[in-house]
């Protein structure tokens, strides 16, 4: 791994100072090969000849060896392991489909702010919209990009909207596919946790073919499997999940507080043989199979004309365990009891949400040179189709005698078709030390988003009067309703211009301007970026960037609405902000998010094999996307009174206002026994992210081998600089705020405040060893607990789920004849996620579970130590 990495805040200053001073005092050693930092990169500037070591922006280059040693099977896992400024929050902030289609943060910003390119061409985003966690985001699914297809990855940690357009606010990931003209690789990998679960395996192959002496085609394929590793807490002995036995021998319809034994009843004998850890959705809860194929090809048609094309296709089938449905919960639900589901599931059941995800991208183009102009004309089509299912489930609006336990929930689809013309040339001038690299470009894109409803049995009973009281629908994830179906399109035009050159031998300047126009949002305004670098000496250079950017809300987000039911009859509705329902509830149509970014860095080489980079950054995002407060009319309580979404009883005047809004929105007024809450995507305010990235790279001969090391650190802090006001028509209603404490936490504090990665690799002859030490800094978590008041304890507080160290070890052995074996242990010392403090746990939680782990942080999977072995054959 070469040059720059990232993170900021809360690593003790003496630790940072120690790391820097050790690096600065390290002696320089003669090189045996050129360092990776001298590789030419194509990301972050359209000026030719830029390398990591002379870049005006912070860039990481991850080699195939780096990716392989990360232990990950896809790019998502590799980036979060190797680059400190990337963070993958645990499962709790990303529930439901978000636990399968994972969003990764860069510099503590939304996943939708990181642009992903394949061979320099934009990758389409996922079709799935995040309704929770990163509300409204639709990011590129990095879990669908297999490592075996990658030659190297260039990661730009800087805003680049002026270069690449919407979404490049936090940075850009450019995946360069393998381009072999001969030879190939076969690799097989297998592993598990040291507890014997969580089996994972993969098989990959790639082969290059020469097309005469004029081109190549490189083929690749990979199959990966991951099994669950459950880490749920055991139940307390007094927590019951079967119906109690009444004195007359019949089953009781009630249990005592927190599932305790009610007076006059006895414990159901089935409790003695129960599964004491029935919740299977903590730990590595996914059961995933991913298969990928693709190619990368280029052919010279003439001396100054070549054709190129690449394509990738990935199929992923995933199952995600949801909350356990206890026998008592089934029995106590009158609708279920009347339809025989208690007899069907006498020991309860764990429904699973499942997706069948099909991602394809096809790019074809021509590039050449005409009269001094280098030109590139390409067409790029990408599509993601996600079919959603709920399996091993039930719909209580159906009779159990029907026997249906698997349901088709519906389909999310999204496609992006982009056509681009890029022009560049080098123009000598009399006033610059080197020719000016001029670049121009035009782009036209079409987007298409679809949400298709599920089968009728999957949503039957969600809406009152439709076979139930609102408590129907497939358990854990009801089907998409026909009224939420969507089929929307938009198109956009963009143009850019850029120029970069060395004004003097030491001073480099690079700038760009871009404008985009969307058929639904209008103009982006003028987007610009100016970067500069001045080399005072080989050991010291000053670099900086100022830019502005934008992110057009995803088409999937703009057109998304969803209706779901709850077991108690409460319906939750996410309405489109530009719909009649949204406007009646105080929404306004979404607008693009705007950003301003600055970086200032120091970099240089303190010897032929030792480089450093220190970059300070600030990114401000205006009109950050989130969700509004819940508006509620809840009559699920036995007293039949109207309550708001928080459960507070509404006054007559408040009720009249909300009823008028719901009527205007076309939403039914709930009857006794059911209720309705509604919310929408909205602008929640402005967010500022600040931080510093530090990278140190070294390489030297040691004994009979070569020692390479890399230290990367990121320190960051985030804050709201503005919180949007409550819409005028909602002011005066109770419990209405723009940002709840949970939503603020999900926006600001999911990522650690700092993270450091030290990687040391030594290779001598046929043997190699790689040791990676990772430190996760402070992870802020807030809690509220109304149960504490009776005990005289604080009702809210904060705790630190971070300050964790993990160690990874990889041993390699070149067996000869093209064979190489590796054995690795991830998290050697079995570091686990922090336990949630008891003071933050409610009485219900403490009555049910013996303990609870924080599942929202970087160690959210809580797997402990893992191991794997790899056998690779190169031919």
N, C-alpha and C positions, 0 to 999 in steps of 0.2 A: 504494500500500500504506500502510495507516495503523496507527498505534500499535503497540505492543509486539512484540518479537521475542525470540530466545533464543541462549545457550551460555556455558561457564566453564572457565577454567584455561589457563595457558601462553601467552596473548597477553601480551607484555611489558607490565609495568605502565605504562611511560612511553608506550607506544602508546595504551593505553586512556585514560590521563590526557590525552594530547594530543587525542584524539577528543572527550572530554567537555568539555575547556576550550574547544576551538574552537566547540562547540555552544553552550556557556553564554555565550560572548562574541559570538555572532552577533547582529546587530541585528534587531529586529522590523520587518517591513514590512507595509504595509496589504494587506489581503486583497482579491482580486478575486472570489473565490467562497468558500463555506464549506469548511472542511477536512473531509477524509473522516472524521476522528476524531469528528465530531459525529453520525455516522450512528447510529441506534438499533439495538442488537444484541439478539438473542433468545437468546444462548448464555451460560451461566455464571451466570445468576440468573433466577429466576422473577418478580422484582420488575419492574414495568413502568417504561418510560422510561429504562432504562440505556443509556448510550452508551459508546464506547470511552474517551472522555476522562474519564468519571466512574465507570467500572467499578471495583468492588472487587477484581477479578481481572485478571491480564494477558491481554489479548485482541488478536489481530491480525485485521484485516479486509483481505482481498485482493479488489480490484475485478476486473471483467472485463478492464480494461486491464492490470492487474498480471499476471494470468494469461496474457494474450496475449503480453506482452513477455517472459515467462519462456522462450519458445521451445518449451515442452512441449505435447504434444497431449492429455495427461490430467492428472488432479489429482496423481498420484504425482510426476511430474516437476516440476510447478509448486511444490509444497510444499517439496521438497528443494532447489530452486533459490532460493526466496525467503525461507524461514524458517530461520535458523541452527540452531534446536533440533531440526530434522528432519534425519535422515541416512539415506541409502540405501547400505548396504554393497555392495561389489562382488560379483562372481559366486562367488568361491571359498567364502565361508561359506554360500552358499545354492545347493548343487548340485542336479542333477536337476530335479524339478518346481519347486524353489525358485528356479531361474534364470528361470522363466516367471511364477510367482505370487510376486511380490516383496513382502517385508515391510519397512516403513519404521519406523525408530526415532524416537521423540520423547523428548528429554531422556535419551538413552542407555539407554532401557528397551525391553523387548520390544515388538514391533509389536502384540501382542495386548492391550496396556495402553492403546491409544488407541481411543476410541469414535468412530464416524463416524455422523452423522445426515444425512438428506436432508430439507430443510424441517422440521427439528426431530424427524423420526421415525427411529428406529434402523434402520441399514442392516445387513443380514445379512452374516456373514463368509463367506470362501471355504470351499469344501468340502474343500480340500487341507490336510492337516496337515503341518507342517514336521517332518521327522525329524532333520534336521541344522541347524546354524546356530542358529536360534531354536527349539530343540527343544520340540515339543509345542504350538507356537503355531498358531492359525488366525485370522488377522487379516482385516480388511476389505481387499479387493483394490482399492486406490485407482487402479490402472491401468485399471480398467473404468469409470471415471467421466470422460466426455469434457468438456473445457473449454468447448466450444461451448454446452453446456446450462446453464452456470452464470451466474447474475447476480453473485453474490459469495460469498465463503467467510469464515466466522467461525471462528477458531482459538482455543480456550481452552487456555492453557498452565497448567493447574491441575487437581488432582484433582476429580472431579465425580460420584463414585459415588452420593452422597446425592441428586443431582439426576436422574441418568440410569441408574443401576444398574451392573451388572457391566461391567468392562473400562475404565471411565473413570478409570483410575489415573493415567496420565501426562498426559491431556488429552483434549479433544474437538474434532473437526472437524465443523462444521455447514455443509453445502452448501446454499445457497439457489438454487433453480432460477429461470430466467428466467420472468417473469410479464407478458409483453407483451400488451396488448390491441389493438395495431395495429403495423404495420411489421414489419421483419424484417431478416435479414442473410444474405448468401451469402459464403463465404470459401473460397479455394483456396490451398494452401500446398505448397511443394516445396523440398527441400534435399538436401544430402549433406555428406560430409566433404571437406576440401580435397584429400584423396588420391583423390577420385573414387568412393568406395564409400559404403556406409551410406545409400543413397538413402532418403529419407522423404518422404511426401506425405500430405496430408489434404484432404478436402472437407467443408464443414459448411454447414448451412442451418438457420435458425429463422424462424418466422413466427407473429405474434400475431393473434388474431381477437377482436373484441369480441362478447360475447353480449348483444345489445341494449345497454342501459346498466347491466346488472346483473351483469356478470361478464366473464370472458375465458377463452380457451384458448390456450396457447402451445405450439407444436410445435417439435421440434428433431430433427436427425439429423446424424450425423458418420461418415465413413469415413476410416480412417487406415491407412497401410502403412509398415512399417519393414523395410529389407533389412540383411543382415549387413555388418559391416566387420571383417575378420579382422586381428588384430594379433599373431599367433603368432610366436615366435622361430624363425629358420631353424635347421636341424639342423647339427651339426658334420659336417665331411667324413668323419671316421672312424666316425661312427655309422651302422650299417647297418640297413636294415629289410627287405631281401630275404634269403632263405636263401643262404648262401655255397655255392660250387661246390667239391665235393671233387675230389681228384686224379683219380678215375675218371669225372668228369663228372656225377655225380649230385648232388642237392641235399643239403646237410648239415642234420641235424635240430637242430644246436646252433650258436650263435655264441659268441664269446669274451666275457669280462666286459664289461658295459655295451655290448652289441651290437657288439663289436669283431670283427675277422677272426680266426677260429680257426686254430691251427697247421695247416699242410698244406693249406689251402684257398685259393681265390682269390675275389676280389670278383665278385658276380653282375653281369653286364654291364648289367642293368636299373637298377642304382644310378646309372648315368651320366645317365639321362633321367628320374629320379624327381622328384616334387614335393618340393622341399627344405623346404617348410613345410606338411606334411600335416595338422598339428593345426589345426583350424578353430574351436576353442572358446575362444579368447582374443580380447578385443575386444568389439565388439557382435556377439554370436554368434546373436542371435535373428532369425528371419524371421517377422514378425508382421503379421497383418491384423485390424483391429478395426473393427466396425461397430456403431453405437449409434443407437437411436431412443427417443423419449419425448414426454411431454406434461406440462403443468402447468396446472390449470384450477380455477376457483372461480366459483360462481354464487350470487347472493343470492336466496334463496327468499322472504324477507320482510325487514322492516326490521331484525330482530334474529335472523335465521336464515340461514345460508349453507351450501352444500355445496361440498366441495372434493375434488380427487383429483389424483394425479400417478402417473406410471409411467415406468420406464426399462427398456430391454432392451438388452443388449450381447452380441454374439457375437464371440469372439476365437479365431482359429486361429493357433497359434504353433508354430514349429519351433526346437529348440535343439540345436546340434551338440554331440556328445559326443567322447570320446577316440578318436583314430584307431586302428583295428585294422590293424597292419602285416602285410604278406604273411608275414613270418617268424613272427609270433605265430599266425597262422592255420595255417601249415604245421606248426609245432612242436606244435600241439595234436593229440594222437592222434585224438581224437574227430572233430575237424574234418577231419583228413587222410583218415580212413577214409570220410567222407561227402561228399568232393568239394568242400568249400568253398574250398580253395585254388585250384582251377581256376575256381570261380565268381567269386572276388574275387582275381585274380592280382596286383593292385596295391594290395590292401588296401581298406578302406572306412571311412567315418565315419558311424556310426549317428546318428540324430536322434531325440530324444524330442519328441513332439508332443502338443498338447492342443487339444481343441475345447471351449471354455468358454462356457457359456450362463448369463448372470446376468440375473434379472428381479426387479423390485420393483413392487408395486402397492399404493397407499394410497388409501383413501377415507374420508371423514369428514364430520361435521356439526359446526358450531360456532355458538354463539349466546349470548344473554343471557337469563337468567330470574331475575327478582326480585333484580337486582343482581349475580348470579353469572354470570361468563363461563364457559362450558363448552365442551369439545371432546371429542367421542366419535369415535374413529377405529379402523380395522382396517388392519393393515399386514402384507402377505405378501411375503416375499423368498425366492428360491431360487437356488442356484448348482449347476450340474451340469457336471462336468468329465469328458469322455471322454478317455482317455489312449491314445496309440499309440506304437509304436516303428517308425520307417520307415528304409529303406535299411540294414537290419540282417540278422541271421541268428540261427538257433537251431541250435547245433551238435549237438543231439540229433535233428535232422531231416536227411534227406539233401538235399544241394544240388540234386539232380535234381527235388525238389518245387518248387523255384523260389520259395519264399515268403520275401520280404524285408520285408514290412510286417505288423505284428502289432497286434492290439487288446489292450491291457494291462488295461483294466477301467474302471470308472467310480466317481468320487467324487461324492456328492450330499449337499446339506445345505439344509434349509429352516427358516425362522423365521416363525411366525405370531404377531403381537402385537396385542392389543386393549387400548386405553387410554382411560380417562376422566380428563380433567384439568379441575379447577375452580379458579377464582381470583376474587377480588373485592378491592376497595379499601375498607378500613374506617377511617373517621375516628376518631380518639381525642382525648382531651383532653390527653394527655401527650407526644405526638410532634409534631414540626414539620410532618410530612406524614402522610397516611393510611398505615395499614399495608397492605401488599400480601400477602394471605393466599392460599396455594395448597395444594391437596389433589389426590391422584390415586390411581387404582387401575390395575393392569396385570395381564394374564394372557397368558402366552406358551406356545406349543408348539414344540418343536424335533424335527426328524427328520433323522437322519444315516444314510447308506447307503454301503457299499463293496461294489461288485459285481465278481466275478472276471472275468478276461479270457478270451479264447479258449484252449482247451487247448494249442494249439501255442505260445502265448506263454509258458507256464510248464512245458512238457514238459521233463523232465530237470533241473529245479531240485532235486527231492527224489531222493536216491539210490534206484535201483531203478525209477524212473519214466522209463525211457529214457535214463539216463545216470548219471554219478557225482557229480552235483551241479553240473557245469559247464554245464548246459543253460540253457534259458530264452532269451528274446529278448535279444540283446546290448545292453548299456547300461541296459536296464530290463526285467526279466522281468515276465510277467503276474502279476496278483494271483491268489493261489491260492484255491480254494474254501474251504479251512479258515480263511482270513483274512477271508472275507466277513462283513459286519455289517449289521444293520438295527436301529437303536436309536432310542428316543424318550424324551423327558422333557418335563415341563411345570413351570412356576413361577408363583408369585403374588407380587405386590409392592404395597406401599402407601407413599406418601410424604406429607409435610406440610412446608410451608415458610412463612416469614414474613420480610418485609423492609420497612424504613422508615427515613426520616431521623429519628433521635431528636431532633436539632437540625438547623438548616439546614446545619451543617458536618459532622455525624456521621451516617453511614449504617451500618446493621447489617443483615445478611442471614443467615438460617440455615435449615437443612433437615435432616430426618430421613427415613430410608428403611429398610424391612425387606423382605427377599425370602426366599422359601422354595422350594427346588428339590426335585423328586420324588426325585432321586438323592443330593443332598448335604445336604438338610435346610436349616436356617435360616442365613442370612448373618450373623445377629446385627444389632444396631442400627448403622446407618451414618449418620454425621452430618457436617455441614459448617457452619462458622461463618466468615463473612467480614465485615470491617468496613473502613471508610474514614473518615478525618478530614481535611477540607480546611482547613488553616490559612490558606491564601490561594489565589488562582487559580494561583500559581506553585509551590505546594508542598502536597502531600497525602501522607499516610501511609496505606498500606493493607496488609492482611494476611489470611491464611486459615489455618485449621486444619481438617483433615479426616481421616477414615479411609475406606478403600475396600476393595473385594474384587474378585477375578476368579475366577469359577467356571470350572474347566477346560472347554474346549470339548467339546461332545458328540462331535464328530469325534475329538478326542484320547482321550477316555475309552474309546471303542469301537474304536480303531485298533490293528491288528496287521499285520505285513508280513513276508514271507519272500522273500529274494532270494539268488541264487547268484553265485558268483565264478568266473572262468575256471579257477582252480586246484582247483575242487571244494569250496571253503569256502562253507558256507551261513551267511547272517546272518539272524537272526530277532529281530524286535521283538515282544515279547509284551505283552498287556494286563496291567497291574499287578494287576487284580482277578481275573485268570483263575487256573485251577489251576496253569498253568505259571509265571505270574508269582509267585504266592504261594510256590511251591516253590523259587523262586530268590531269595527274600528280599524281594520287593516288598510294598508295602502299598497299599491303595486310595488314589487321589488325593484330595486335599482342596483346598478353595478357597485361593487365594493372598490374603493379607491385606496391607493397606497403611496407612501413616500418612504424611500430607503436611503441610508447612508452607510458607507463602510470606510474605515481608515485603518491601514495596516502597515506593518513593518515586516520585511522578509529579506532573506539573503542566504548565502552559502558561506559557512565558516570553515571551508575546506572542500576538497573535491568530493567528499562523501558525507557531508553533514550540512543540512539545510534547516532553516527555521522559518516560521511565519506566525505573526501575531496580528489578528484582525479584530477591530472593534466594529460593532454594527448596531444600527437602530432601524426598525421597520414600524411604521405607523399605518394601520389599516382603518379606514373610515367606513362606516355603515356595515359593520360586521354582522353577518347573518346569524340569527338565532331563532328561538321560538317565543311567541307571546305568552303571557300568563293564561292559565286555564280559566275560561268562563264556564260556570256550572249551574245547572238546575238539577239537584240530586234529591230523589225521593226514595232512596233504597232503604232508609231507616224504617223501623216498624211503626214509628209515630206518624209517618206520612208527610212530615213537614218538608218544606223546600229548604235546601241547603246549597251553599256555593261549592266550588270545587275543593275547598279545604275542609268541608264538613261543618262550617259555621252556619247557623240558622239565619236566613235572610229576613230582613224587616219587610213590611208590606210595600214600602216605597221602593226598596231595592229589588224586590221580587217583580214589581210592576215594570221597572226599567228593563230588567233582564228578559222578562217574558216578551216585551215589545221588540227587543233586539232579536231574540230567537225566532219570533214570528216573521220579522222582516227578512231574516236569513233563510227562511224556509225550513227551519228545524223544528221538529215536533216538541210540544210542551210535555214533559214526562208525566206519567200517571204514577200512582202509588206502586212501589215495588221496582221502579227503574229510574234512570236518570241519564243526563247527557252533559258532557263537558266538551268544549270546543276551543281550539287554538289554531295558530297559523304561523308560518315563517315570517319573520320581520327583522328590521334593522334594530339591533339591541344596543349599539353604541360604537365607540372607537377604541381600538386596542393598540397598545404600544409594546413592542418586544425589543429589549436591549440585551446585548451580550458581548462576549469576547470569545474568539476561537484561537487556540494555540496548537501549533503542530511542530514537532521536532522529528527529523528523519536522519538516521545515521546508518553507515555501512562500513565495515572494516574487516580485514583479515584477522583471524584469531586462531593460532595454531595451524592445523592443516585445513581449516575450513573458513567460512565466511559468516560473520555475524551481522544481521540486519535488525534494526530496532526502530520503532516508531512510537512516539508519545503524542496523543491527541486529547484535547480537552475543550469542553464548552462550558461556559458559565452564562446564565441568562436570568432575566427577570421580566415579568409581564404585568401590565396594569391597564385598567380601563381609564382612558383620559376623558371619556364622555359616556354617560349612560342615557339612552334615549328616554324621553318622557313618556308617561302613560298617555295613550290616545285620549283626546278630549272627551269623547263620549263614554269612556270607561272611568273617568275620574269621579270620585265619590263613591264608587262601588267598593265593598270590603275586600281585603286580601288580594288586591291587584297591584302587581309591581312588574317592572320590565324584566328584571333579572332576579331569580331566586338565588339563594346561596349555592344550591347545587349547580345551577347553570353558570354562575360565576366560577365555581371550582372547575367545571368542565372546560371553560374557556381559558383559564389562566394557569391552572395548577396540575394538570394531568402529567405533564413532563417533569422530570427532576430539575431542580434549580441548577445543578451542575452534574457533569459526568466526565470521567476520564478513562481513557483506554491506553494501556501500555502493552505493546506487542514486541516480543523479542524472539527472533528466529535464528537458529544456527544450523548450518549444513556443512557436513564434512564427508566427502566420499559418497557412499551409498546411504548415509544416515542423515536424518534431520530431526530437529525438535523445535516446536513453536509453543511459546508460553504467552498467554494473553491475560492480563490482569485488568479488570473493569471495576471502577468505583462509581456507584450511583449516589449522588449527593442528596440533599434534602428534598423530600417529596411531601409537600404540605397537604394535610387532610383536615377538613373541618367537620364537626359533628354537632347535632342538636339532639337532646334527649329530654322530653317532657317528663319522663318517669322519675328523673332525679330530684324533682322539687320535693316530693314526699320524704326524701331522705336527707334533705338539706344540702344536696350536691349541686354543682354548677349545671345549668341547663344547656350550655353549649361550650365548645372549646376547640382546640386545635392540637394535632399531634403530627409526628414526623414518621412517615412510612418508609423513608429512605435511609441513607447512610449505610449502604450495603456494599460488600466486596465480593466479587466472584473471580474464580481462576479457571481458565481453560487450558488444557494441555493436549498437544497433537504430536505424535511420534510417527516418523515416516521412514520407510525402508525401500530403497531401489533394489528390486530383486533381479534386475537384468532382463535382457531379451524383451524390453518394452514394458515389463510389469513393475508396478509400484504399489506398496501397501501402506495404509495409514490407520493408526488407532488413536482415537481421541476420547477424552473425558471432558465434558462440559460441566462447569460448576463443580470442580474437584472436591471442594470442602462442604458440599451439600448446603449451600446458603439457601435460606427460605425467606419468603415474604414475611413482613412483620405481622404479628397478631394485633387485631383491633383491640384497643384498650377497653377494659370492661366498663369503665365509666361512660363510654360512648354507646354502649349496647343497651337497647331497650329491655324491659322486663320480659317481653315476649321472646326476644333473641336469646337472652340468658336462660330462659326456661326451656328453650328448644335445643340449642346447640351447646356443646361443652366449651367450644371456643370458636373464633372466627378470624380468618386471615383477610388482610386487605387484598382485594383482587383487582384493584384499579391501577396499580403501579407497574413499573417495568418488569417486576417478577410476578405479575398477576397469575401466571399459570401455576406457580408454586410447585414445580416438579422436583426440585432438588437436583441431585446429580444425574447426569445422563452420559451414555457412552455410545460410540459407534465405530465401526470398522469399514474401510473402503479398500477395494481392490481395483486398480486402474491399469488398463492395457493400452499402450500407445503404439500405433502401427503406421 
